[in-house]
């Protein structure tokens, strides 16, 4: 479902998985502009697991993701949703 939203908006989907996870995020609400996006995440994927952890900003995310970029397993993401415990 989410993949279709991105594709309809001409946003390339670089990875897609359907995995069971205990991750919880706040309720989704559309951001009226990008200044409302203030949660940044490093996302690590393999065929069976996903690991997501919060970082303070986009620069920090890119610094942590850079070592895995060659293997295409580590990504940066931003969202209006916060990660809940």
Secondary structure, 3 states (H helix, E strand, C coil): CHHHHHHHCCCCCCCCCCCCCCCEECCCCCCCCHHHCCEEEEEEECCCCEEEEEECCHHHHHHHHHHHHCCCCEEEEEECCCEEC
